[in-house]
Amino acid sequence: MRSTRLSVILIGLAALASVLAWFWLPAQVPMHYNVAGEVDRYGSKWEAVLFMPLLMLGLLALFSLLPRLDPRRENYAAFAPTYQLIINATLLFLLLMHGVLLAVGLGLVVDVPRLVGVAAGVLFAMLGNVMGRVQQTWFVGVRTPWTLSDPEVWRRTNRVSGRVMVAAGLLIVLTALFLPTVAVLIVVLASSLFLGTFAFAYSYVVWKQTAATRQ
């Protein structure tokens, strides 16, 4: 497993932003938005400064633990740089969300739903772009009964599903940039549902094809 130095730096930046923002944050900070892009929940400044850094720290600990729990732990070494990229991309997304939250709390004018949509789309595209490099594991990649039972089915399914994920990410970015807030939520949910359904069905089709060629 590659060094987690960048991961630690990202968490440190989130913590530093919290410390700097603490002195100017109001007692109540917007924490959640509805589909119309309106604030529907406020939280204390303690929640605003601690939630995201602690979530990032917890995710890093979880990502570090998963290879040790995975029955196919030996496969992680084959895609260690990709696994580290997945970790860092996820933490970078959360760092950006933390920055948006603090900026709103400090009174800056921020189009939160649009920024979140663009960031989510970019994350989708980044993860999809590297999905084809992921080796068989129980925690990362497209995991169905058929991909886990056959390395070739795993390879083909993750490669094609990754391309679909990149396309979905680009669609989400374009929607966030040019369409109303509610459209962003619809596209994100629809893309996630389609991606899951497609990956499941495609892995079965590939498994059937592979089984037929081996008979």
C-alpha positions in Angstrom: 0.0 0.0 0.0 1.3 3.4 -1.0 2.0 6.1 1.6 -1.1 7.9 2.9 0.8 11.1 3.2 -1.5 13.1 0.9 -4.5 11.7 2.7 -3.2 13.0 6.0 -2.4 16.4 4.4 -6.0 16.6 3.1 -7.4 15.9 6.6 -4.9 18.4 8.0 -6.1 21.1 5.6 -9.7 20.4 6.7 -8.7 20.7 10.4 -6.7 23.9 9.7 -9.7 25.4 7.8 -11.9 24.6 10.9 -9.5 26.3 13.3 -9.2 29.4 11.1 -13.0 29.7 10.6 -13.9 29.1 14.2 -13.3 32.7 15.3 -15.7 34.1 12.7 -18.4 31.5 12.5 -21.8 32.4 14.0 -23.4 30.2 16.6 -25.6 28.5 14.1 -24.3 27.4 10.6 -26.3 26.0 7.6 -25.7 22.2 7.5 -28.2 20.8 5.0 -30.1 21.9 1.9 -33.4 20.7 0.4 -34.0 19.9 -3.3 -34.8 23.5 -4.0 -31.4 24.6 -2.7 -32.8 26.1 0.5 -31.3 25.6 3.9 -33.5 23.1 5.9 -31.2 22.4 8.9 -28.7 24.5 11.0 -26.1 23.1 13.3 -23.8 24.5 16.0 -20.4 25.9 15.0 -18.9 22.9 16.8 -20.7 20.6 14.4 -19.6 22.7 11.4 -15.9 22.6 12.3 -15.7 19.0 13.6 -18.1 16.9 11.4 -16.2 16.8 8.1 -12.6 16.4 9.5 -13.8 13.6 11.8 -15.7 12.0 8.9 -12.5 12.2 6.7 -10.4 10.7 9.5 -12.9 7.9 10.0 -13.0 7.1 6.3 -9.2 7.0 6.1 -9.2 4.5 9.0 -11.8 2.4 7.3 -10.0 2.5 3.9 -6.8 1.4 5.7 -8.7 -1.5 7.5 -10.6 -2.9 4.5 -7.5 -4.7 2.9 -6.9 -6.5 6.2 -10.5 -7.7 6.4 -10.8 -8.7 2.7 -10.5 -12.5 2.0 -8.7 -11.4 -1.2 -6.3 -9.1 0.6 -3.4 -10.2 -1.6 -5.0 -8.5 -4.6 -4.7 -5.0 -3.2 -1.0 -4.9 -3.8 -1.7 -5.2 -7.6 -3.7 -2.0 -7.7 -2.2 -0.1 -4.7 -1.7 3.2 -6.5 -5.3 3.1 -7.8 -6.6 2.3 -4.3 -4.7 5.3 -2.9 -6.1 7.5 -5.7 -9.7 6.4 -4.8 -9.0 7.3 -1.2 -7.5 10.7 -2.0 -10.3 11.5 -4.5 -12.9 10.8 -1.9 -11.1 12.8 0.8 -10.6 15.7 -1.6 -14.3 15.8 -2.4 -15.1 15.9 1.3 -12.5 18.7 1.8 -14.2 20.7 -0.9 -17.6 20.1 0.8 -16.1 21.3 4.1 -14.8 24.4 2.4 -18.2 25.1 1.0 -19.9 24.6 4.4 -17.5 27.0 6.1 -17.7 29.6 3.4 -21.5 29.7 3.8 -21.2 29.9 7.5 -18.8 32.8 7.1 -21.5 34.7 5.1 -20.0 34.2 1.6 -22.4 33.9 -1.3 -22.1 30.4 -2.5 -24.3 28.4 -4.9 -24.1 25.3 -2.8 -26.2 22.8 -4.8 -24.4 23.7 -8.0 -20.9 23.4 -6.5 -21.8 20.1 -4.9 -23.2 18.8 -8.1 -20.1 19.7 -10.1 -17.8 18.2 -7.4 -19.9 15.0 -7.3 -19.8 14.7 -11.1 -16.0 15.1 -11.1 -15.7 12.5 -8.4 -17.9 10.1 -10.4 -15.7 10.6 -13.5 -12.4 10.2 -11.6 -13.5 7.0 -9.9 -14.9 5.6 -13.2 -11.7 6.4 -15.0 -9.7 4.1 -12.7 -12.3 1.4 -12.1 -10.9 -0.8 -14.8 -7.6 -1.1 -12.8 -9.3 -2.5 -9.7 -8.5 -6.2 -9.0 -11.0 -8.7 -7.5 -11.8 -7.7 -4.0 -14.9 -7.9 -1.7 -15.0 -4.2 -1.0 -13.8 -2.2 -4.1 -15.2 -2.3 -7.6 -18.3 -3.9 -9.1 -19.0 -6.8 -6.8 -21.7 -9.3 -8.0 -21.8 -13.1 -7.7 -20.5 -13.3 -11.3 -17.6 -10.8 -11.1 -16.4 -12.4 -7.8 -16.5 -15.9 -9.3 -14.6 -15.2 -12.5 -11.5 -12.8 -13.0 -12.4 -12.3 -16.7 -16.0 -11.3 -15.8 -14.6 -8.9 -13.1 -12.2 -7.3 -15.6 -14.7 -6.7 -18.4 -17.5 -5.6 -16.1 -15.4 -3.1 -14.2 -13.8 -1.7 -17.3 -17.1 -1.1 -19.1 -18.9 0.1 -15.9 -16.1 2.5 -15.4 -16.7 4.1 -18.8 -20.4 4.4 -18.0 -19.5 6.0 -14.7 -17.3 8.6 -16.4 -20.2 9.4 -18.8 -22.5 9.8 -15.8 -20.1 12.0 -14.1 -19.8 14.3 -17.1 -23.6 14.4 -17.4 -23.9 15.4 -13.7 -21.3 18.2 -14.2 -23.2 19.6 -17.2 -26.5 19.4 -15.4 -25.1 21.2 -12.4 -23.7 23.9 -14.5 -26.7 24.6 -16.7 -29.9 23.2 -15.2 -32.0 24.0 -12.1 -31.0 22.5 -8.7 -33.8 19.9 -8.7 -32.5 18.5 -12.0 -29.1 17.9 -10.5 -30.6 15.7 -7.8 -32.7 13.8 -10.3 -29.7 13.2 -12.6 -27.5 12.1 -9.6 -30.1 9.6 -8.4 -31.0 8.4 -11.8 -27.3 7.9 -12.8 -26.6 6.0 -9.6 -29.6 3.7 -10.1 -28.8 3.2 -13.8 -25.1 2.5 -13.0 -26.0 -0.1 -10.4 -28.5 -1.8 -12.6 -26.3 -1.8 -15.6 -23.3 -3.2 -13.8 -25.4 -6.0 -12.3 -27.0 -7.0 -15.6 -23.8 -6.6 -17.6 -21.8 -8.8 -15.3 -24.4 -11.5 -15.7 -24.4 -11.3 -19.5 -20.6 -11.4 -19.6 -20.6 -14.4 -17.2 -23.1 -16.3 -19.5 -20.9 -15.5 -22.5 -17.8 -16.6 -20.8 -19.4 -19.8 -19.5 -20.6 -20.6 -23.0 -17.2 -20.2 -24.6 -15.6 -22.5 -22.1 -18.0 -25.4 -22.7 
